[in-house]
Amino acid sequence: MPPAALAPIFAVYKYALAPVGPLAWLGASISALDLAAAFRLAVVLRQLREAFLQEYTSSTSATANGDHGQRARPSVESRARTRDFATTLVMVYGGEAVVAPWLGIQPSFLLSGSIPALYLGAQVLVDFLPSVPFPSIHNEAPLAVLDAFTRATLLCNIVPTVVTNHVSSVVSSSPWTLLVTALIMANGGPLFTNALSLLHPTPIGLTTPPELLPYGWTATDLWVAPVVTGLYATLTHAQPFFALLHELLYTVLSPVGLASFNGHKELQPVDPDTARAVCVLVLGSLFVTRTVKTFGGASIWSTPGRTVGGTVAQKSMVNGSGGAKKTKTQ
């Protein structure tokens, strides 16, 4: 793939990953991409809480006006700030909290409090806003591109680094460990949030998350995590298995400049920045396509702020917000 085609992505990462000056002076290594991811997640979580509340209230009213013999539904619980804080932390660190003990590593939230504080601070600021825009094709399509950048950072920088730098050679060279780690770290938070009904207005309770319902495995966020991490590992030869896979895919990747031999007839790995940029293109295409399908292509020409085809809750936007996870190690 010509470097010129990826130049805009290189430029975005160059500035987005640079530490924010005022925060760096305070000793917090937080980048602009971290800030964008934190506020993106805070807005999505508020949108979901409001959507679930509206959906629950309307369905409860319909039940009250209909069959009075049905079992009484749980009442709306008074919203506590601590529950919202817990929801945010579960979304961000749920997957890491599962993976870290099995890999024998310290979770990043125990090593530094700067990123957790950033996400909680963003949530407080967003909650103080009078209102947030209702999701529509007009605002979600551009944000899908932001999700691609944040998700690529997680799947191409954080996950491979955690696995390939492991002290055990068995773990560091295992492609299965790499792909499972990507799957859990990218989807653990949303899965626990859905399973515990943390965003619903009712008391916390166990329920089947959308990922475990029929055809839940088809959700883009679920399968794209191991696929993109596998693509990045293949291009960069992160592990011996993926180096061999890169060689097997030479005829497919060489026409787009992602596979070439050196003078010694050895297949060269793609540099990490180029491989990550390719992953951004893949993720961006998938996320924008999902956004158009979710909100309806016809709504592009309709009034901004309206959606087509159901409520936000019915569209399972929790999975779509998975891209707004922490974007750097701490």
Buried (B, 14 or more C-beta within 10 A) or exposed (E): BEEEEBEEBEEBBEEBBEBBEEBEEEEBBBBBBBBBBBBBBBBBBBBBBBBBBBBBEEEBEEBEEEEEEEEEEEEBEEEEEEBBBBBBBBBBBBBBBBBBEEBEBEBBBEEBEBBBEBBBEBBEEBBEEEEBEBBBBBBBBEBBBBBBBBBBBBBBBBBBEBBBEBEEEEBBBBBEBBBBBBBBBBBBBBBBBBBBBBBBBBEEEEEEBBBEEEEBEEBBBBBBBBBBBBBBBBBBBBBEBBBEBBBEBEEEBEEEBBBEEEEEEEBEBBEBBBBBBBBBBBBBEBBBEBBBEBBBEEBBEBEEEEBBEEBBBEBBBBBBBBBBBBBBEB
